[in-house]
């Protein structure tokens, strides 16, 4: 399910499936995109930031067209203890790899991978980033 911003409308709550993973998409060419994500973060329950949120930054291949500094996005990921994925959706191989990565994250967050929880997955990612 896709939403352009949060909070989600409450009139259809009873039809909405359980939310296992929230992917905030940020277009690196649009400052509005980052502002929209920052405003939406206030509507996410704090428990989701324990492995069930990630930031997907699109347009990462076009550094000269950036309106947002990548450092600001990385700091956002650090502040919310959530992974940041950079990708270029216009490249088929990168798009496919990113989709596979998000699907694996979703499987973990939904509890479909025995022995791995969303929280342990994020801590594994954090440790590998720190090395």
C-alpha positions in Angstrom: 0.0 0.0 0.0 1.2 3.5 -0.8 0.6 6.8 0.9 1.9 10.2 0.0 2.1 11.3 3.6 1.0 10.4 7.1 -1.2 10.1 9.1 -3.3 7.6 7.1 -7.0 8.4 6.9 -8.8 6.7 9.8 -12.1 6.0 8.0 -10.8 2.7 6.5 -8.8 1.5 9.5 -10.9 -1.7 9.8 -9.9 -2.7 6.2 -6.2 -1.9 6.5 -3.9 -4.9 6.9 -1.2 -5.0 9.6 1.7 -2.7 8.8 5.0 -4.7 8.9 7.4 -2.2 7.3 7.3 1.5 6.5 9.5 2.7 3.7 9.9 6.4 3.5 10.9 7.4 0.0 13.0 10.5 -0.4 13.7 12.0 -3.9 17.1 13.5 -3.6 16.1 16.1 -6.2 13.2 17.5 -4.1 13.5 19.3 -0.8 9.7 19.0 -0.5 10.2 15.2 -0.5 12.4 15.4 2.6 10.1 17.9 4.3 7.1 15.6 3.7 9.0 12.6 5.2 10.1 14.7 8.2 6.5 15.8 8.8 5.2 12.3 8.5 7.7 10.8 11.0 5.8 12.4 13.9 2.8 10.2 13.1 4.7 6.9 13.4 4.6 5.0 16.7 8.0 4.9 18.4 7.9 1.0 18.4 8.2 1.0 14.6 11.6 2.5 14.8 12.8 -0.8 16.3 13.6 -2.3 12.9 10.4 -1.6 10.9 11.2 1.6 9.2 13.7 2.4 6.5 14.5 5.4 4.2 14.8 4.8 0.5 16.6 7.6 -1.3 15.9 7.7 -5.0 17.9 9.6 -7.6 21.2 8.9 -5.9 23.0 8.5 -9.3 22.5 12.1 -10.2 24.8 14.0 -7.8 24.7 17.2 -9.8 20.9 17.4 -9.6 20.7 17.0 -5.8 18.6 19.4 -3.8 19.2 17.5 -0.5 22.6 16.8 1.0 23.1 13.1 1.6 24.6 13.9 5.0 21.2 15.3 6.1 19.5 12.1 5.1 22.1 9.9 6.8 21.6 11.9 10.0 17.9 11.3 9.7 18.6 7.6 9.6 20.9 7.8 12.6 18.4 9.8 14.6 15.6 7.3 14.0 17.9 4.2 14.2 16.7 3.2 10.7 18.6 2.1 7.7 19.0 4.3 4.7 19.1 2.8 1.2 20.4 4.8 -1.8 19.3 3.8 -5.2 18.8 4.9 -8.8 15.4 3.6 -9.9 16.0 4.3 -13.6 18.7 1.6 -13.8 17.0 -1.8 -14.1 19.7 -3.8 -12.3 19.7 -1.4 -9.3 15.9 -1.2 -9.3 15.7 -5.0 -9.1 18.4 -5.3 -6.4 16.6 -2.6 -4.3 13.3 -4.4 -4.7 14.9 -7.7 -3.6 16.5 -6.0 -0.6 13.2 -4.4 0.4 11.3 -7.7 0.0 13.8 -9.4 2.3 13.5 -6.7 4.9 9.7 -7.0 4.7 9.9 -10.8 5.1 12.0 -10.3 8.2 9.7 -7.6 9.6 6.7 -9.7 9.0 8.3 -12.6 10.9 8.6 -15.0 7.9 12.3 -15.6 8.5 12.8 -18.0 11.4 15.4 -16.9 14.0 15.7 -13.3 12.7 13.6 -10.4 14.1 13.4 -6.9 12.7 15.3 -5.6 15.8 18.1 -8.1 15.4 18.3 -7.4 11.7 18.7 -3.7 12.2 21.3 -4.3 14.9 23.2 -6.5 12.5 23.1 -3.8 9.8 24.3 -1.2 12.3 27.2 -3.3 13.4 28.3 -3.9 9.8 28.1 -0.2 9.1 30.2 0.7 12.1 33.1 -1.6 11.2 
